[in-house]
Amino acid sequence: MFENYKKIFFVGIGGIGMSALAKYFLNLGKMIYGYDILRSDICISLEKQGINITYCHKNLDFILDNNLFKDPNNCLIIFTPAVNQDNIFLKFFKKNNFHIEKRSEVLSKICDEKFLVAVAGTHGKTTTTSIISHILKNTDLNITAFIGGISKNENSNLIGGDIDSKLMIVEADEYDKSFLKLYPDIAIITSVDMDHSDIYSKNSSLKKAYHQFISNISDDGVLIIENKALQELGNVNFSNIITYSFSDDTDFRISSHETINRNSHFNFINNRSEIFFNEDVIFCLPGKHNILNALASILVCIQLDIEKSDVVKSINSFLGIKRRFEIHFESNNKVFIDDYAHHPCEIRHTLQTLFNMYPNRKLTLIFQPHLYTRTRDFMNEFADVLSLPNHLILLDIFPAREKPIKGVDSAKLLEKCKNKTKELVKKEMVINILEKCTFDVLVTMGAGNIYSLVEKIKNEYFV
Protein backbone atom coordinates (compact mmCIF):
# COMPACT_ATOMS: atom_id res chain seq x y z
CA MET A 1 0.00 0.00 0.00
CA PHE A 2 2.80 2.43 0.93
CA GLU A 3 5.68 0.26 -0.33
CA ASN A 4 6.58 2.58 -3.21
CA TYR A 5 7.23 5.56 -0.97
CA LYS A 6 10.73 5.92 0.45
CA LYS A 7 10.16 9.37 1.95
CA ILE A 8 7.17 10.81 3.76
CA PHE A 9 6.69 14.49 4.59
CA PHE A 10 4.20 15.45 7.30
CA VAL A 11 2.69 18.93 7.13
CA GLY A 12 1.79 19.57 10.78
CA ILE A 13 3.92 16.74 12.17
CA GLY A 14 3.65 17.98 15.78
CA GLY A 15 -0.05 17.15 16.04
CA ILE A 16 -0.86 14.26 18.34
CA GLY A 17 -2.39 12.17 15.55
CA MET A 18 0.23 13.13 12.97
CA SER A 19 3.16 12.31 15.23
CA ALA A 20 1.78 8.82 15.91
CA LEU A 21 1.61 8.21 12.16
CA ALA A 22 5.17 9.51 11.75
CA LYS A 23 6.39 7.01 14.37
CA TYR A 24 4.47 4.22 12.64
CA PHE A 25 6.10 4.87 9.27
CA LEU A 26 9.49 5.32 10.91
CA ASN A 27 9.04 1.76 12.27
CA LEU A 28 8.50 0.63 8.68
CA GLY A 29 11.88 2.03 7.65
CA LYS A 30 10.63 5.14 5.83
CA MET A 31 12.62 8.39 5.76
CA ILE A 32 10.47 10.86 7.68
CA TYR A 33 10.48 14.64 7.35
CA GLY A 34 8.04 17.26 8.54
CA TYR A 35 6.98 20.83 9.21
CA ASP A 36 5.32 22.38 12.21
CA ILE A 37 4.86 25.92 13.41
CA LEU A 38 6.07 25.19 16.94
CA ARG A 39 8.96 23.09 18.26
CA SER A 40 6.89 21.33 20.89
CA ASP A 41 7.90 18.50 23.21
CA ILE A 42 6.41 16.08 20.69
CA CYS A 43 8.56 17.51 17.91
CA ILE A 44 11.67 17.34 20.08
CA SER A 45 10.89 13.68 20.79
CA LEU A 46 10.54 12.99 17.06
CA GLU A 47 13.85 14.72 16.36
CA LYS A 48 15.55 12.46 18.90
CA GLN A 49 14.27 9.49 16.91
CA GLY A 50 15.98 10.82 13.79
CA ILE A 51 13.14 12.70 12.13
CA ASN A 52 14.05 15.97 10.40
CA ILE A 53 11.64 18.83 11.09
CA THR A 54 11.55 22.44 9.91
CA TYR A 55 9.73 25.25 11.70
CA CYS A 56 10.15 27.89 8.99
CA HIS A 57 6.91 28.66 7.17
CA LYS A 58 8.30 31.41 4.95
CA ASN A 59 10.65 29.59 2.56
CA LEU A 60 11.24 26.14 1.08
CA ASP A 61 14.98 25.84 1.73
CA PHE A 62 14.40 22.78 3.90
CA ILE A 63 13.06 20.67 1.04
CA LEU A 64 14.89 22.37 -1.83
CA ASP A 65 18.37 22.02 -0.33
CA ASN A 66 20.06 18.82 -1.49
CA ASN A 67 17.00 18.06 -3.64
CA LEU A 68 15.37 16.13 -0.80
CA PHE A 69 12.00 16.06 -2.54
CA LYS A 70 12.60 16.05 -6.26
CA ASP A 71 10.85 12.80 -7.24
CA PRO A 72 7.07 12.83 -6.65
CA ASN A 73 6.89 9.10 -7.33
CA ASN A 74 8.72 8.00 -4.20
CA CYS A 75 7.46 10.68 -1.80
CA LEU A 76 4.16 10.73 0.08
CA ILE A 77 2.80 13.94 1.59
CA ILE A 78 0.49 13.70 4.60
CA PHE A 79 -1.27 16.75 6.03
CA THR A 80 -3.63 17.55 8.86
CA PRO A 81 -6.76 19.64 8.21
CA ALA A 82 -5.61 21.87 11.07
CA VAL A 83 -3.01 23.31 8.64
CA ASN A 84 -4.17 26.14 6.36
CA GLN A 85 -4.41 25.33 2.68
CA ASP A 86 -2.18 28.31 1.87
CA ASN A 87 0.72 26.66 3.72
CA ILE A 88 3.87 27.11 1.65
CA PHE A 89 4.76 23.40 1.77
CA LEU A 90 1.31 22.21 0.76
CA LYS A 91 1.26 24.66 -2.14
CA PHE A 92 4.67 23.46 -3.33
CA PHE A 93 3.73 19.79 -3.22
CA LYS A 94 0.42 20.43 -5.00
CA LYS A 95 2.10 22.48 -7.71
CA ASN A 96 4.66 19.73 -8.34
CA ASN A 97 2.13 16.89 -8.45
CA PHE A 98 3.15 15.00 -5.34
CA HIS A 99 0.73 12.45 -3.95
CA ILE A 100 -1.00 14.20 -1.03
CA GLU A 101 -3.34 12.60 1.50
CA LYS A 102 -5.12 13.67 4.68
CA ARG A 103 -4.13 12.03 7.93
CA SER A 104 -7.55 10.38 8.19
CA GLU A 105 -7.21 8.84 4.72
CA VAL A 106 -3.83 7.35 5.54
CA LEU A 107 -5.07 6.00 8.86
CA SER A 108 -8.04 4.41 7.10
CA LYS A 109 -5.74 2.62 4.65
CA ILE A 110 -3.52 1.35 7.48
CA CYS A 111 -6.60 -0.10 9.20
CA ASP A 112 -8.02 -1.63 6.02
CA GLU A 113 -8.54 -5.41 6.28
CA LYS A 114 -7.56 -5.34 9.98
CA PHE A 115 -9.82 -5.97 12.96
CA LEU A 116 -10.54 -2.42 14.08
CA VAL A 117 -11.60 -1.07 17.47
CA ALA A 118 -12.51 2.63 17.03
CA VAL A 119 -13.24 4.96 19.94
CA ALA A 120 -15.37 8.02 19.20
CA GLY A 121 -17.02 10.70 21.33
CA THR A 122 -16.79 14.37 22.21
CA HIS A 123 -15.11 13.51 25.52
CA GLY A 124 -13.26 10.48 26.81
CA LYS A 125 -11.78 9.21 23.53
CA THR A 126 -8.15 9.42 24.56
CA THR A 127 -8.59 7.89 28.00
CA THR A 128 -10.70 5.02 26.68
CA THR A 129 -8.36 4.32 23.76
CA SER A 130 -5.39 4.32 26.13
CA ILE A 131 -6.98 1.89 28.60
CA ILE A 132 -8.03 -0.54 25.86
CA SER A 133 -4.57 -0.40 24.30
CA HIS A 134 -2.85 -0.96 27.64
CA ILE A 135 -4.97 -4.01 28.48
CA LEU A 136 -4.55 -5.60 25.06
CA LYS A 137 -0.82 -4.94 24.94
CA ASN A 138 -0.50 -7.09 28.05
CA THR A 139 -2.04 -10.06 26.22
CA ASP A 140 -0.47 -12.20 23.50
CA LEU A 141 -2.31 -10.20 20.82
CA ASN A 142 -0.23 -8.31 18.27
CA ILE A 143 -1.77 -4.83 18.37
CA THR A 144 -1.19 -1.39 16.93
CA ALA A 145 -2.80 1.56 18.70
CA PHE A 146 -3.00 5.20 17.64
CA ILE A 147 -3.81 7.33 20.69
CA GLY A 148 -4.69 11.03 20.92
CA GLY A 149 -2.46 11.52 23.95
CA ILE A 150 0.76 10.27 25.50
CA SER A 151 0.32 7.03 27.44
CA LYS A 152 2.36 7.17 30.64
CA ASN A 153 2.98 3.43 30.52
CA GLU A 154 4.54 3.62 27.05
CA ASN A 155 5.55 7.30 27.00
CA SER A 156 4.10 7.35 23.48
CA ASN A 157 0.96 7.91 21.45
CA LEU A 158 1.79 4.84 19.34
CA ILE A 159 1.63 1.39 20.90
CA GLY A 160 2.96 -1.54 18.92
CA GLY A 161 3.26 -0.50 15.30
CA ASP A 162 4.10 -3.85 13.71
CA ILE A 163 3.03 -3.98 10.07
CA ASP A 164 1.75 -7.51 10.72
CA SER A 165 -0.62 -6.39 13.50
CA LYS A 166 -4.09 -7.80 12.92
CA LEU A 167 -5.79 -5.80 15.68
CA MET A 168 -5.93 -1.99 15.49
CA ILE A 169 -7.14 0.37 18.23
CA VAL A 170 -7.77 3.89 16.95
CA GLU A 171 -9.04 7.12 18.40
CA ALA A 172 -11.81 8.14 16.01
CA ASP A 173 -11.82 11.94 15.78
CA GLU A 174 -15.04 13.71 14.83
CA TYR A 175 -13.17 16.88 13.80
CA ASP A 176 -13.28 17.35 10.01
CA LYS A 177 -15.47 14.20 9.97
CA SER A 178 -12.27 12.16 10.06
CA PHE A 179 -13.95 9.24 11.85
CA LEU A 180 -16.17 8.61 8.83
CA LYS A 181 -13.10 7.20 7.06
CA LEU A 182 -13.02 4.29 9.54
CA TYR A 183 -14.91 0.99 9.28
CA PRO A 184 -14.73 -0.58 12.74
CA ASP A 185 -15.58 -4.06 13.95
CA ILE A 186 -16.07 -2.72 17.47
CA ALA A 187 -17.06 0.93 17.87
CA ILE A 188 -17.30 2.88 21.13
CA ILE A 189 -19.16 6.18 21.51
CA THR A 190 -18.54 7.86 24.86
CA SER A 191 -20.55 11.08 24.36
CA VAL A 192 -22.12 13.21 21.64
CA ASP A 193 -22.05 16.73 23.07
CA MET A 194 -21.96 19.54 20.52
CA ASP A 195 -18.50 20.76 19.48
CA HIS A 196 -16.54 21.84 16.37
CA SER A 197 -19.10 24.28 15.03
CA ASP A 198 -16.63 25.19 12.27
CA ILE A 199 -17.37 21.71 10.89
CA TYR A 200 -20.90 21.04 12.18
CA SER A 201 -23.18 24.04 11.74
CA LYS A 202 -25.74 22.67 14.20
CA ASN A 203 -26.26 19.83 16.63
CA SER A 204 -28.31 17.84 14.14
CA SER A 205 -25.41 17.75 11.67
CA LEU A 206 -23.07 16.41 14.38
CA LYS A 207 -25.58 13.69 15.28
CA LYS A 208 -25.98 12.84 11.60
CA ALA A 209 -22.23 12.26 11.41
CA TYR A 210 -22.39 9.90 14.39
CA HIS A 211 -25.20 7.97 12.69
CA GLN A 212 -22.97 7.69 9.60
CA PHE A 213 -20.11 6.46 11.80
CA ILE A 214 -22.40 3.78 13.24
CA SER A 215 -23.42 2.73 9.72
CA ASN A 216 -19.73 2.06 9.00
CA ILE A 217 -19.57 -0.69 11.63
CA SER A 218 -19.24 -4.17 10.10
CA ASP A 219 -22.46 -6.19 9.82
CA ASP A 220 -21.33 -8.63 12.51
CA GLY A 221 -19.74 -5.91 14.63
CA VAL A 222 -20.83 -4.30 17.88
CA LEU A 223 -21.55 -0.77 19.08
CA ILE A 224 -20.67 -0.02 22.71
CA ILE A 225 -22.26 3.30 23.63
CA GLU A 226 -22.86 5.31 26.80
CA ASN A 227 -26.59 5.23 27.48
CA LYS A 228 -27.13 9.00 27.50
CA ALA A 229 -25.33 9.29 24.15
CA LEU A 230 -27.61 6.65 22.66
CA GLN A 231 -30.71 8.50 23.90
CA GLU A 232 -29.44 11.77 22.41
CA LEU A 233 -28.79 10.15 19.03
CA GLY A 234 -32.37 8.89 18.88
CA ASN A 235 -33.30 5.98 16.67
CA VAL A 236 -30.05 4.15 15.89
CA ASN A 237 -30.26 1.75 12.97
CA PHE A 238 -27.94 -0.97 14.25
CA SER A 239 -28.79 -4.31 15.83
CA ASN A 240 -25.91 -5.27 18.13
CA ILE A 241 -25.77 -2.47 20.70
CA ILE A 242 -24.36 -2.63 24.23
CA THR A 243 -25.10 0.30 26.54
CA TYR A 244 -23.36 1.33 29.74
CA SER A 245 -23.87 4.04 32.37
CA PHE A 246 -24.61 4.66 36.06
CA SER A 247 -28.38 4.30 35.51
CA ASP A 248 -30.59 1.23 35.78
CA ASP A 249 -31.98 1.28 32.22
CA THR A 250 -28.76 0.09 30.61
CA ASP A 251 -27.04 -3.20 29.72
CA PHE A 252 -24.10 -2.65 32.06
CA ARG A 253 -24.18 -0.23 34.96
CA ILE A 254 -21.81 0.85 37.68
CA SER A 255 -23.09 -0.82 40.86
CA SER A 256 -20.65 0.70 43.35
CA HIS A 257 -17.83 3.22 43.28
CA GLU A 258 -15.65 5.32 45.55
CA THR A 259 -12.36 7.19 45.46
CA ILE A 260 -9.60 5.92 47.76
CA ASN A 261 -6.15 7.53 47.73
CA ARG A 262 -6.86 9.22 44.39
CA ASN A 263 -7.82 5.88 42.76
CA SER A 264 -11.27 4.90 41.56
CA HIS A 265 -12.64 1.66 43.02
CA PHE A 266 -15.72 0.35 41.24
CA ASN A 267 -17.75 -2.66 40.23
CA PHE A 268 -20.54 -3.17 37.72
CA ILE A 269 -23.37 -5.51 36.91
CA ASN A 270 -25.19 -6.48 33.75
CA ASN A 271 -28.92 -6.16 33.17
CA ARG A 272 -29.51 -9.52 34.85
CA SER A 273 -28.06 -8.03 38.08
CA GLU A 274 -25.06 -10.32 38.00
CA ILE A 275 -21.77 -9.14 39.48
CA PHE A 276 -19.13 -9.25 36.76
CA PHE A 277 -16.06 -9.21 39.01
CA ASN A 278 -15.82 -10.63 42.51
CA GLU A 279 -13.63 -7.74 43.58
CA ASP A 280 -13.46 -4.02 42.84
CA VAL A 281 -11.74 -2.77 39.73
CA ILE A 282 -9.02 -0.32 40.80
CA PHE A 283 -8.24 2.43 38.35
CA CYS A 284 -5.77 5.31 38.68
CA LEU A 285 -7.98 8.15 37.42
CA PRO A 286 -10.65 9.63 39.74
CA GLY A 287 -14.05 10.89 38.64
CA LYS A 288 -17.31 9.30 37.50
CA HIS A 289 -16.56 10.17 33.88
CA ASN A 290 -13.30 8.23 34.04
CA ILE A 291 -15.03 5.25 35.65
CA LEU A 292 -17.33 5.16 32.61
CA ASN A 293 -14.31 5.29 30.31
CA ALA A 294 -12.82 2.32 32.16
CA LEU A 295 -16.10 0.40 31.94
CA ALA A 296 -16.33 0.98 28.18
CA SER A 297 -12.77 -0.36 27.87
CA ILE A 298 -13.65 -3.48 29.87
CA LEU A 299 -16.67 -4.11 27.65
CA VAL A 300 -14.42 -4.09 24.59
CA CYS A 301 -12.19 -6.68 26.24
CA ILE A 302 -15.25 -8.84 27.03
CA GLN A 303 -16.06 -8.81 23.31
CA LEU A 304 -12.49 -9.92 22.55
CA ASP A 305 -12.68 -12.77 25.11
CA ILE A 306 -9.86 -11.45 27.27
CA GLU A 307 -9.56 -13.26 30.59
CA LYS A 308 -11.17 -11.34 33.45
CA SER A 309 -8.06 -11.71 35.60
CA ASP A 310 -5.91 -10.20 32.84
CA VAL A 311 -8.31 -7.27 32.48
CA VAL A 312 -8.23 -6.49 36.20
CA LYS A 313 -4.46 -6.86 36.44
CA SER A 314 -3.85 -4.57 33.46
CA ILE A 315 -6.24 -1.85 34.62
CA ASN A 316 -4.54 -1.89 38.01
CA SER A 317 -1.18 -1.24 36.30
CA PHE A 318 -2.48 1.56 34.05
CA LEU A 319 -0.65 4.81 34.87
CA GLY A 320 -2.83 7.26 32.97
CA ILE A 321 -2.25 9.76 30.17
CA LYS A 322 -0.21 12.91 30.22
CA ARG A 323 -2.35 16.03 30.73
CA ARG A 324 -5.42 14.02 31.78
CA PHE A 325 -5.92 14.90 35.44
CA GLU A 326 -2.15 14.72 35.86
CA ILE A 327 -1.14 15.33 39.46
CA HIS A 328 2.27 16.99 39.53
CA PHE A 329 2.45 17.69 43.25
CA GLU A 330 0.44 16.80 46.31
CA SER A 331 1.07 17.47 49.98
CA ASN A 332 -1.10 18.14 53.02
CA ASN A 333 -1.49 21.81 52.12
CA LYS A 334 -0.72 22.14 48.39
CA VAL A 335 -1.84 20.38 45.22
CA PHE A 336 -0.90 21.07 41.59
CA ILE A 337 -2.79 19.40 38.74
CA ASP A 338 -2.69 19.84 34.96
CA ASP A 339 -5.61 18.85 32.74
CA TYR A 340 -6.50 18.98 29.04
CA ALA A 341 -10.20 19.87 29.52
CA HIS A 342 -11.32 22.51 27.00
CA HIS A 343 -15.09 21.97 26.59
CA PRO A 344 -17.56 23.17 29.26
CA CYS A 345 -18.73 19.61 29.97
CA GLU A 346 -15.16 18.38 30.41
CA ILE A 347 -14.29 21.31 32.67
CA ARG A 348 -17.33 20.63 34.85
CA HIS A 349 -16.41 16.93 35.20
CA THR A 350 -12.84 17.77 36.18
CA LEU A 351 -13.83 20.50 38.64
CA GLN A 352 -16.47 18.30 40.26
CA THR A 353 -13.86 15.57 40.71
CA LEU A 354 -11.53 18.12 42.33
CA PHE A 355 -14.23 19.38 44.70
CA ASN A 356 -14.97 15.79 45.74
CA MET A 357 -11.31 14.95 46.27
CA TYR A 358 -10.35 18.17 48.04
CA PRO A 359 -13.47 19.43 49.87
CA ASN A 360 -13.33 22.75 51.69
CA ARG A 361 -10.09 23.77 50.01
CA LYS A 362 -9.47 26.85 47.91
CA LEU A 363 -9.29 26.11 44.19
CA THR A 364 -7.34 28.36 41.83
CA LEU A 365 -7.86 27.66 38.13
CA ILE A 366 -5.62 28.93 35.34
CA PHE A 367 -7.62 28.37 32.16
CA GLN A 368 -6.70 28.97 28.52
CA PRO A 369 -9.70 28.94 26.15
CA HIS A 370 -9.14 26.99 22.94
CA LEU A 371 -10.53 28.28 19.62
CA TYR A 372 -12.54 31.41 18.94
CA THR A 373 -15.49 29.43 17.57
CA ARG A 374 -15.74 27.21 20.64
CA THR A 375 -15.52 30.23 22.96
CA ARG A 376 -18.18 32.05 20.94
CA ASP A 377 -20.58 29.11 20.77
CA PHE A 378 -20.29 28.16 24.45
CA MET A 379 -19.67 31.59 25.97
CA ASN A 380 -22.42 31.28 28.59
CA GLU A 381 -21.64 27.64 29.37
CA PHE A 382 -17.96 28.50 29.84
CA ALA A 383 -18.90 31.41 32.12
CA ASP A 384 -21.09 29.16 34.28
CA VAL A 385 -18.51 26.47 34.82
CA LEU A 386 -15.52 28.82 35.12
CA SER A 387 -17.36 30.64 37.89
CA LEU A 388 -17.04 27.58 40.16
CA PRO A 389 -13.40 27.99 41.30
CA ASN A 390 -12.57 30.38 44.14
CA HIS A 391 -10.00 32.16 41.99
CA LEU A 392 -10.01 32.27 38.19
CA ILE A 393 -6.93 33.28 36.20
CA LEU A 394 -8.05 33.50 32.58
CA LEU A 395 -5.61 33.56 29.66
CA ASP A 396 -6.16 34.82 26.13
CA ILE A 397 -7.84 32.48 23.64
CA PHE A 398 -5.46 30.05 21.97
CA PRO A 399 -6.40 30.38 18.28
CA ALA A 400 -4.86 27.13 16.95
CA ARG A 401 -6.02 26.98 13.32
CA GLU A 402 -8.42 29.93 13.54
CA LYS A 403 -8.29 33.65 12.89
CA PRO A 404 -9.75 36.06 15.48
CA ILE A 405 -13.52 36.63 15.51
CA LYS A 406 -14.64 40.18 16.21
CA GLY A 407 -16.24 40.53 19.63
CA VAL A 408 -15.00 37.15 20.88
CA ASP A 409 -12.23 37.38 23.45
CA SER A 410 -11.28 36.37 26.97
CA ALA A 411 -12.18 39.81 28.36
CA LYS A 412 -15.81 39.28 27.35
CA LEU A 413 -15.77 35.79 28.88
CA LEU A 414 -14.25 37.05 32.13
CA GLU A 415 -16.93 39.72 32.41
CA LYS A 416 -19.59 36.99 32.45
CA CYS A 417 -17.84 34.92 35.13
CA LYS A 418 -19.14 35.32 38.69
CA ASN A 419 -16.00 34.50 40.74
CA LYS A 420 -15.25 36.86 43.62
CA THR A 421 -11.60 36.78 42.54
CA LYS A 422 -10.95 36.74 38.81
CA GLU A 423 -8.40 38.28 36.46
CA LEU A 424 -7.29 38.28 32.85
CA VAL A 425 -3.57 37.56 32.54
CA LYS A 426 -1.13 37.25 29.67
CA LYS A 427 0.39 33.78 29.54
CA GLU A 428 3.92 35.09 29.96
CA MET A 429 2.89 36.91 33.14
CA VAL A 430 1.35 33.94 34.97
CA ILE A 431 4.47 33.15 37.01
CA ASN A 432 4.62 36.76 38.23
CA ILE A 433 0.93 36.78 39.10
CA LEU A 434 1.24 33.59 41.15
CA GLU A 435 3.85 35.28 43.34
CA LYS A 436 1.07 37.52 44.67
CA CYS A 437 -1.41 34.67 45.21
CA THR A 438 -2.03 32.26 48.03
CA PHE A 439 -3.25 29.01 46.57
CA ASP A 440 -4.16 25.64 47.95
CA VAL A 441 -5.29 23.53 44.99
CA LEU A 442 -3.86 24.95 41.75
CA VAL A 443 -4.99 23.70 38.34
CA THR A 444 -3.74 24.54 34.85
CA MET A 445 -6.27 23.64 32.18
CA GLY A 446 -6.74 23.89 28.43
CA ALA A 447 -5.92 22.33 25.06
CA GLY A 448 -3.62 25.07 23.74
CA ASN A 449 -0.03 25.74 24.80
CA ILE A 450 -0.74 26.24 28.50
CA TYR A 451 1.19 23.01 29.11
CA SER A 452 4.40 25.00 28.61
CA LEU A 453 3.76 26.65 31.98
CA VAL A 454 3.53 23.41 33.93
CA GLU A 455 7.21 22.72 34.57
CA LYS A 456 7.89 26.40 35.33
CA ILE A 457 5.09 26.52 37.89
CA LYS A 458 6.10 23.22 39.43
CA ASN A 459 9.74 24.21 39.77
CA GLU A 460 8.94 27.67 41.08
CA TYR A 461 6.26 26.81 43.65
CA PHE A 462 6.10 23.09 44.32
CA VAL A 463 9.63 21.62 44.21
N, C-alpha and C positions, 0 to 999 in steps of 0.2 A: 504493500500500500504506500509506504513512504521510502521504499528501498532505493529509489532512483535519486533521492536527495542526499547529498553529502553535507550540505550546509543549511542551517535554518536560522533565519533572522526573526527575532520577536520584537514587534513594535509595541512597547508597553510591558517589557519583560518583568518589571518589578511588581506587577499585580499578583495577588495571591494565587489566582488560577493560572495565570501565564507562567509564573515561576515554577509551578508544579509540572507543567508541560515541558518546560525547558529541562528540568531535571530528568524527566522521563526519556526525552530524546538524547540527552547526554549519556544515559545508561545504555542506549542503543548504539553508541559510538559515533553519533553525529557531531559535527563541528557547530557549536552554538554561539551566536552573536545576538546582540540586542541593543535597544534604546529604551531609556526611561528619562523622565524629567527630573527625578530625584534619586540621589544615591542613598537609598534606604538600607536598613539592616538586611533585608532580603537580597538586595542587589549585591551588597558586600559579601554575603554568603555565597551567592552564585559566582562572583569573581574568584573566591577562594577555591571553587571547584574547577576553575579554568575557563570560565565563560567570559568572553570579551564584551564589555558594555560601554556605550557612549552616552553621555548626558547632554551633548550639544545638539540643540534643535535648530540651529541657524545655518549649518553647512553640512555637506556630505563627505567631508574629508575622511571620516572613519571608514566608509565603505568604498570610497574611490581610491584611497591610498593602497598601493600594492594590488590593485585590481581584485579585491576580496570577492566582490560580487559582479563578475562580468559575464557569467554564463547562467542565463535564466533556467536552463534545463536541469541543473543540479542543485538549485537553491529554492527552498520553500520559504515563503514569507507568512508569518502568523501575526495577526493583530487583534487587539481587544477593542470592542466598541467604545470603551471609555476614552480612546484616543481620537482626537479630531481628524476628520477626513482631509484637512489641509496640512496635515503633518508632512514635513519635508521628505521623510523617508518613505512614507506611503506613496506620495506623489511620484517619487523617483521610481519605485518598483512598479507602479502602475504604468508609467510612461514607457518603461523598458520591458514590458510584457512578462514580468515574473509571475509565477503562480502564487496567488494571494488567497489565504483562507482565514475566516474568523476562528477564534479560539474554540467556540462551540462546535463548529463544523469539524475541526480536527479531533476534538474530544469524542464526538459522535463516531467518527471513523475508527478511532482506537477501540471503542466499546463494541463495534459491530461484530456480530457472531460470538460475543462473549455473554456469559450470564451476568446481568447487570442489576445491581442494587442502586437505585437513585433516590436521593433524599431531597425533597423540596419543601418549601414553606417560607413565609416571611421571616419567621424567627426560628431559631433552634437547629437550622441546617448543619452548621459547622460542628456543634457539639454532638449531635446525633451521628453524623458521618464519622466523627473521630472515635466515638465509642464503638460503633459497629466494626470499624477498621481494626481497632485495638483488640477486640475479642477474637475476630477472625484470624488476625495475624498470629495469635497464640494457639491456633489449631494447625493441622497439617495441610490446610488449604493453601494453594498458591494464589495470593491475591495481589491486586494493584488497586490502590485507593488514592483518589484525588480529593484533597480536603481544602476547604476555604479558610484555613487557619493553621497555625503551627502546633502540631501535637507535641506535648511535653515529653511523652514517652519516647518518641522518635526524633524529636527536634527537627521536624520536617513537615511539609504539607503534602509530601508524596510518600506513601508506604508501599513497599514492594517495588514494582516497576519492571518486573520480568516480562519480556515480550510473549512468553508462553503462558502467562496468567490466564486462567479460564474464568475467574471471578473478579468482577470490577465493582468497586464501591465509589460512587461519584456524588459530589454535592451538585444538585440540580438547581442552577440559578435562574430565577424568574426574570432578572434584569435582561432587557433586550430580547426577551422571549427565548433565551438560550436553551432552557430546559425542554423546549419543544423539539429539539434536535435529538433527544434521547429516547430510546425504546426499551424501557426497563422490564425485567422479569418480576422484580419486587420493587414497588414504589412506596415511599413514605411521604406523607404530607403532614407537617407539624402545625401549620397555621396558615390562614389566608387573609390576614389583615392587609388593608390597602397600603400600597407603597409604590414608588417609581412612577409618579404621575407624568413624567416625561415620556414614558413608554405606554402606560395605560391611562387613557384620558378619564376614565371613571371606573368605579368599583366593578361594574358589570363586565367590563372588558378584561379586568384582571381575573375574575372568576371564569370567564370564558376560556382564558388561557389555561387555567388549571383543569378545566374539563377536557381540553385538548390534550394536556399532558396525561390525564388518566386514560384517554382513548389510545395513547401510544403503548400502554402496558400490554404485554403479550397475552394472547387469549387464555393461556393456562397460568397466567401470573396472578399476583395478589397485590391489593392496595391496602396498606396499613395507614390509617388516618386518625388523627385526633378528633374526638367526637364533635366538638364544637365546630371544627373546620368543615366536617361533613355536613352539619346542619346548615352552615352558612352557604355552602356550595349548592344546596338544594338537591334536586333529583339527579343523582349520579348514575350514569348508564354503564355500570360495571357490576359483575356478579359476585366476585370473590373479594369481599371487603371485610377487613378486621378493624374494629374501632377500639380506642383506648382513651381513658380520661380518669378524673376523680369521681365522676358521677355514676349512678347506678345503671342508667340506661345505655350501657356500653358493653362490648364484648369482654374487654379486660379493664379492670379498674383498680386503682390504688386502694388497698384495704387498710393500710396503716403507714404512718410516716412520722419521722421526727428528725431533728438535727442534733447531733451529738459531736462535740469537738470539731465543728465546721463540716462534718460529713453528713450526708443524707443517709438515713436508715429507712428502708421501706419494704413493703411486701405488696403483693397484688393477687387478685383472684379473677377467675374467668366468670362467664355469665351463669355457670352452674354452681357458683359459690364454692369452688374448690381452690384451696391454697396451692399456688404453683410451686413455691419453695418452702421448705420446712424452717428456714431461717431467714432473717432479714438480708436484703441486698444492701451492701454498704458501698456508697458512691461518694467520690471526693467533692462534688460540687453541691452546694446548698441551694435551696429554693424549689418550690413546687414545679416551676417550669422546667428545671433541670431533671427533676424526678420523672416527669413525663418524657423527656428526651431519652433518659435511660430505659424507661419502659418500652418505648418504640424500638430501641436498639435490641432489647431482649426479644421482642416479638419477631424481629427479622431473624435472629439466631434460632428461634423455635422453628421457623419455616425452613431453615437450612439444616435442621436436625443436629444442632450442636448440643453436646452433652450439658445438662444443667450445671453440673459441677464445674465444667470448664467456663461456662458463662459467668458464674458467681466469682470464680477465682480471678478471671480477667478483669471484671468490673472493679473488683477490690484493688487491683494493681494499676488502674487507670489514673494518670496524674493530672489530667485536664488539658486545656488548650491555652496557649498564651493569649492574654488580653480578654479572656472570658472569666470574669470574677477572679482575677489573679491577685492573690494576697501577697504583697511584697514585704509587709512588716506587720507584726502583731505583738503587742505587749499588754500589760494590765491597763495602761492609760493611753495608748496610741495605736491606731490601726491605719494602714495605707493600702488601698486596693485600686487596681486599674481594671477598667471594663470597656468593652467594645460597643456597648448599647448606644444606638443612635436613632431609634424609632420610639415614639412615646410609650408604646406598649412594653418594649424591652426595658426602657428606663424605669417604668413603674415596677416591673417584675424585680429588677435588680435592687431598687430602693426598698421595696417591701421586704426582700430577703435581708437586707442590711438592718432594717428596723427590727426585724425578728431576732437577728443574731446579736445585735448590740442595742438592746432597749435602754431608753433613758440616757442615751449618750448623744452628744452634739455631732451632727453630720455636716461636713463641709464638702460641697460638690463643685468640682471644676469641670465644666461641660463645654465641649466644642461642637456646635451644630454642624451637620454634614449635609451639604447641598442647599442651594437657594430654593429649589422647587419643593423639597421636603419641608423646609422651614416655613415656606409660604402655605403649603397645603395643610399643615398640622400646627399652625401657629398657636391656636387656642389650646390644643391638646398638649403641646410642649409646655406652654405657660402653666397649665394645671399641674403637671407632674413635676416640673422644675421648681414649683413653689413648695414642695414637700421638705427639702433639706432646710436646716437651720440657717445655713449660709451658702449662698449661690455665687460662684465666680464664673461668669459667662465670658467665653471667648468669641472672637469674630467667626462668622460662618466659614467653614472650609469648603471652597467651591468645587474641588475635584475637577470634573469634566465640564462644569457649567460656567457661564458668564453671569455677572451680577444681574439681579432683577430689581428694577426700581421699586423702592418702598419696602423691600425685604431685607432686613438686617438684624443684627443681634440687639441693637439699641431698642428697636420696636418690640422684640421678644422680651427683653428685660423689663420694659415698662409694664407689660402684662403680668409679670410674675409677682406673687404676693409675699415673698420672703421678707422678714423684718430686716435682714441683712443681705444685700445683694449688690453686685458691682460688675461693670463691664471692664474687662482687662485685656490688653494686648498680650498675645501668647508669650512674647519675649520678656514681659514684665511680671509674669506669674511668680517667679522665685522671689522677686523683691516684695511683692504683695504679701506672700506667705510669711515674710519676716514680721509683719505687723499683726498677724492673726494668731489666735489661740485655737487650735483645732484638736479634736479628739479622734473622730473617724474621718479620714480624708480620702476622697475618691476622685480619680481622674477618669473621664468618660467621654467617648466619642469615637467615630470611625475615620477621622481625618489624620492629621499628623500630631495629635496631642500626645501620642505615645513617646515622642522624643523628649517630653518633659519628665518621664517617669524616673529614669536613672538619676537625673539631676535632683529631683525632689527627694528621692530616697537617700542619696548621698548627703544632701544638705541637712535633712531634718530627721532621718530615721536610722542612720548608721552611726 
